[in-house]
């Protein structure tokens, strides 16, 4: 219902290398979420207190997001996400939610 994912991503990828464009992969987030958040803060020219950084990392974890209706699409109408086919956030791995 929202158009081609590939065209959407291609449009963003054309901006790589610009000073005002932050690029990060899902794999980077999985490997080092805390470091990724710190890198984003540096890019934005903002710092977080240790407590705020802990809160961001905790709330951005796959487990937390998979249970949060604001990020798991559980409140979306069926025409957008047919939950009978499974949840939007499945396993948190690479490869279409296969875990690997």
DRENZA-630046 format. One record per atom (N, C-alpha, C): x, y, z; atom name; residue in one letter. Coordinates in steps of 0.02 Angstrom, whole numbers. Layout:
BEGIN
[[X,Y,Z],"CA","A"]
...
//
This chain:
BEGIN
[[40,-61,0],"N","X"]
[[0,0,0],"CA","X"]
[[42,64,0],"C","X"]
[[108,60,12],"N","X"]
[[149,119,17],"CA","X"]
[[199,126,-40],"C","X"]
[[195,85,-91],"N","X"]
[[242,89,-147],"CA","X"]
[[299,40,-140],"C","X"]
[[346,45,-184],"N","X"]
[[402,-2,-187],"CA","X"]
[[455,13,-133],"C","X"]
[[470,-36,-93],"N","X"]
[[522,-30,-42],"CA","X"]
[[589,-17,-76],"C","X"]
[[602,-51,-131],"N","X"]
[[665,-44,-166],"CA","X"]
[[675,27,-192],"C","X"]
[[624,57,-220],"N","X"]
[[629,126,-244],"CA","X"]
[[640,174,-186],"C","X"]
[[607,161,-131],"N","X"]
[[614,202,-71],"CA","X"]
[[687,200,-47],"C","X"]
[[715,141,-40],"N","X"]
[[783,133,-16],"CA","X"]
[[833,162,-67],"C","X"]
[[822,150,-130],"N","X"]
[[867,177,-182],"CA","X"]
[[871,253,-177],"C","X"]
[[814,285,-165],"N","X"]
[[814,358,-158],"CA","X"]
[[857,381,-101],"C","X"]
[[855,347,-45],"N","X"]
[[896,365,13],"CA","X"]
[[969,349,1],"C","X"]
[[984,293,-31],"N","X"]
[[1053,273,-42],"CA","X"]
[[1091,324,-85],"C","X"]
[[1056,359,-127],"N","X"]
[[1088,410,-169],"CA","X"]
[[1116,467,-127],"C","X"]
[[1095,473,-65],"N","X"]
[[1119,527,-22],"CA","X"]
[[1180,508,19],"C","X"]
[[1202,445,16],"N","X"]
[[1260,423,55],"CA","X"]
[[1320,468,40],"C","X"]
[[1357,483,92],"N","X"]
[[1417,523,85],"CA","X"]
[[1406,597,97],"C","X"]
[[1344,619,100],"N","X"]
[[1330,689,114],"CA","X"]
[[1339,702,189],"C","X"]
[[1359,763,205],"N","X"]
[[1370,781,275],"CA","X"]
[[1307,779,318],"C","X"]
[[1250,789,288],"N","X"]
[[1188,791,327],"CA","X"]
[[1147,727,321],"C","X"]
[[1180,672,302],"N","X"]
[[1146,608,295],"CA","X"]
[[1180,556,338],"C","X"]
[[1143,526,384],"N","X"]
[[1170,475,428],"CA","X"]
[[1151,406,401],"C","X"]
[[1200,364,391],"N","X"]
[[1189,297,364],"CA","X"]
[[1211,246,415],"C","X"]
[[1167,197,428],"N","X"]
[[1184,142,473],"CA","X"]
[[1146,80,450],"C","X"]
[[1177,23,457],"N","X"]
[[1144,-39,436],"CA","X"]
[[1113,-74,496],"C","X"]
[[1066,-117,480],"N","X"]
[[1034,-157,533],"CA","X"]
[[1087,-200,568],"C","X"]
[[1134,-225,531],"N","X"]
[[1187,-267,560],"CA","X"]
[[1228,-227,611],"C","X"]
[[1243,-164,595],"N","X"]
[[1280,-122,642],"CA","X"]
[[1240,-113,707],"C","X"]
[[1175,-101,699],"N","X"]
[[1133,-93,759],"CA","X"]
[[1132,-157,801],"C","X"]
[[1129,-214,768],"N","X"]
[[1129,-278,805],"CA","X"]
[[1195,-289,840],"C","X"]
[[1250,-273,808],"N","X"]
[[1315,-287,836],"CA","X"]
[[1332,-241,894],"C","X"]
[[1312,-178,890],"N","X"]
[[1331,-129,941],"CA","X"]
[[1279,-74,945],"C","X"]
[[1223,-88,977],"N","X"]
[[1169,-39,981],"CA","X"]
[[1192,23,1019],"C","X"]
[[1224,14,1076],"N","X"]
[[1247,71,1116],"CA","X"]
[[1296,114,1076],"C","X"]
[[1344,84,1043],"N","X"]
[[1391,122,1003],"CA","X"]
[[1357,156,944],"C","X"]
[[1306,125,916],"N","X"]
[[1268,155,861],"CA","X"]
[[1230,217,884],"C","X"]
[[1200,213,944],"N","X"]
[[1164,270,971],"CA","X"]
[[1214,326,985],"C","X"]
[[1272,310,1012],"N","X"]
[[1322,360,1026],"CA","X"]
[[1347,393,961],"C","X"]
[[1354,353,909],"N","X"]
[[1375,379,844],"CA","X"]
[[1322,426,816],"C","X"]
[[1258,409,824],"N","X"]
[[1204,452,802],"CA","X"]
[[1204,518,841],"C","X"]
[[1214,514,905],"N","X"]
[[1218,575,946],"CA","X"]
[[1274,620,922],"C","X"]
[[1331,591,908],"N","X"]
[[1388,630,883],"CA","X"]
[[1370,663,817],"C","X"]
[[1338,626,772],"N","X"]
[[1316,654,708],"CA","X"]
[[1270,714,718],"C","X"]
[[1225,708,767],"N","X"]
[[1176,761,781],"CA","X"]
[[1205,818,822],"C","X"]
[[1266,809,847],"N","X"]
[[1297,861,889],"CA","X"]
[[1264,867,957],"C","X"]
[[1238,811,981],"N","X"]
[[1204,810,1046],"CA","X"]
[[1235,755,1089],"C","X"]
[[1231,765,1154],"N","X"]
[[1255,713,1199],"CA","X"]
[[1198,691,1243],"C","X"]
[[1203,630,1268],"N","X"]
[[1154,603,1314],"CA","X"]
[[1188,586,1380],"C","X"]
[[1152,595,1433],"N","X"]
[[1178,573,1498],"CA","X"]
[[1182,497,1497],"C","X"]
[[1222,467,1539],"N","X"]
[[1224,394,1542],"CA","X"]
[[1155,363,1553],"C","X"]
[[1114,394,1594],"N","X"]
[[1047,368,1608],"CA","X"]
[[1003,372,1545],"C","X"]
[[1006,428,1509],"N","X"]
[[967,435,1448],"CA","X"]
[[991,387,1394],"C","X"]
[[1056,377,1389],"N","X"]
[[1084,329,1341],"CA","X"]
[[1059,259,1357],"C","X"]
[[1060,240,1420],"N","X"]
[[1033,175,1441],"CA","X"]
[[960,167,1421],"C","X"]
[[920,220,1429],"N","X"]
[[849,218,1412],"CA","X"]
[[839,209,1337],"C","X"]
[[878,245,1297],"N","X"]
[[872,238,1224],"CA","X"]
[[890,167,1203],"C","X"]
[[945,142,1228],"N","X"]
[[967,74,1210],"CA","X"]
[[915,23,1232],"C","X"]
[[888,30,1291],"N","X"]
[[837,-17,1315],"CA","X"]
[[775,-14,1272],"C","X"]
[[751,45,1256],"N","X"]
[[689,52,1216],"CA","X"]
[[699,37,1143],"C","X"]
[[760,37,1118],"N","X"]
[[773,22,1048],"CA","X"]
[[792,-51,1037],"C","X"]
[[792,-90,1090],"N","X"]
[[809,-161,1082],"CA","X"]
[[753,-197,1044],"C","X"]
[[771,-250,1011],"N","X"]
[[721,-288,972],"CA","X"]
[[665,-313,1017],"C","X"]
[[682,-340,1075],"N","X"]
[[632,-369,1120],"CA","X"]
[[582,-315,1141],"C","X"]
[[607,-257,1162],"N","X"]
[[562,-204,1183],"CA","X"]
[[519,-180,1126],"C","X"]
[[549,-169,1068],"N","X"]
[[510,-144,1011],"CA","X"]
[[459,-195,986],"C","X"]
[[475,-259,992],"N","X"]
[[428,-310,969],"CA","X"]
[[365,-313,1012],"C","X"]
[[369,-287,1073],"N","X"]
[[311,-285,1118],"CA","X"]
[[278,-216,1121],"C","X"]
[[305,-167,1085],"N","X"]
[[279,-99,1087],"CA","X"]
[[232,-87,1029],"C","X"]
[[168,-73,1042],"N","X"]
[[120,-61,987],"CA","X"]
[[139,-3,941],"C","X"]
[[181,43,965],"N","X"]
[[201,99,924],"CA","X"]
[[253,78,871],"C","X"]
[[284,20,880],"N","X"]
[[334,-2,832],"CA","X"]
[[320,-71,802],"C","X"]
[[274,-109,829],"N","X"]
[[263,-177,804],"CA","X"]
[[203,-183,757],"C","X"]
[[171,-127,740],"N","X"]
[[115,-126,693],"CA","X"]
[[55,-165,717],"C","X"]
[[52,-183,781],"N","X"]
[[-4,-223,805],"CA","X"]
[[-71,-185,804],"C","X"]
[[-68,-119,800],"N","X"]
[[-129,-80,798],"CA","X"]
[[-149,-61,727],"C","X"]
[[-110,-82,678],"N","X"]
[[-123,-65,608],"CA","X"]
[[-183,-104,581],"C","X"]
[[-220,-72,535],"N","X"]
[[-276,-108,504],"CA","X"]
[[-251,-168,465],"C","X"]
[[-294,-217,458],"N","X"]
[[-275,-280,425],"CA","X"]
[[-253,-269,352],"C","X"]
[[-280,-218,318],"N","X"]
[[-259,-208,248],"CA","X"]
[[-186,-185,243],"C","X"]
[[-159,-159,298],"N","X"]
[[-88,-140,299],"CA","X"]
[[-45,-198,321],"C","X"]
[[-66,-233,373],"N","X"]
[[-28,-291,398],"CA","X"]
[[-76,-345,419],"C","X"]
[[-75,-400,383],"N","X"]
[[-117,-457,400],"CA","X"]
[[-81,-498,453],"C","X"]
[[-98,-488,515],"N","X"]
[[-64,-521,571],"CA","X"]
[[-76,-597,574],"C","X"]
[[-124,-621,534],"N","X"]
[[-134,-693,531],"CA","X"]
[[-74,-728,499],"C","X"]
[[-35,-690,461],"N","X"]
[[25,-718,429],"CA","X"]
[[86,-714,474],"C","X"]
[[78,-684,532],"N","X"]
[[133,-678,580],"CA","X"]
[[144,-606,599],"C","X"]
[[182,-595,651],"N","X"]
[[194,-526,675],"CA","X"]
[[240,-488,627],"C","X"]
[[237,-422,630],"N","X"]
[[280,-379,589],"CA","X"]
[[353,-388,609],"C","X"]
[[367,-387,673],"N","X"]
[[435,-398,698],"CA","X"]
[[439,-471,720],"C","X"]
[[476,-510,682],"N","X"]
[[475,-583,693],"CA","X"]
[[530,-606,739],"C","X"]
[[592,-609,716],"N","X"]
[[645,-639,755],"CA","X"]
[[703,-593,770],"C","X"]
[[708,-538,734],"N","X"]
[[762,-491,747],"CA","X"]
[[827,-506,712],"C","X"]
[[826,-555,667],"N","X"]
[[887,-572,631],"CA","X"]
[[886,-545,561],"C","X"]
[[938,-560,524],"N","X"]
[[941,-540,454],"CA","X"]
[[905,-591,412],"C","X"]
[[892,-573,349],"N","X"]
[[863,-621,302],"CA","X"]
[[789,-631,310],"C","X"]
[[751,-578,316],"N","X"]
[[678,-584,318],"CA","X"]
[[653,-613,383],"C","X"]
[[689,-602,437],"N","X"]
[[666,-626,502],"CA","X"]
[[683,-698,516],"C","X"]
[[729,-726,479],"N","X"]
[[746,-797,488],"CA","X"]
[[794,-808,545],"C","X"]
[[820,-754,573],"N","X"]
[[867,-761,629],"CA","X"]
[[938,-769,608],"C","X"]
[[953,-765,544],"N","X"]
[[1022,-775,525],"CA","X"]
[[1040,-740,464],"C","X"]
//
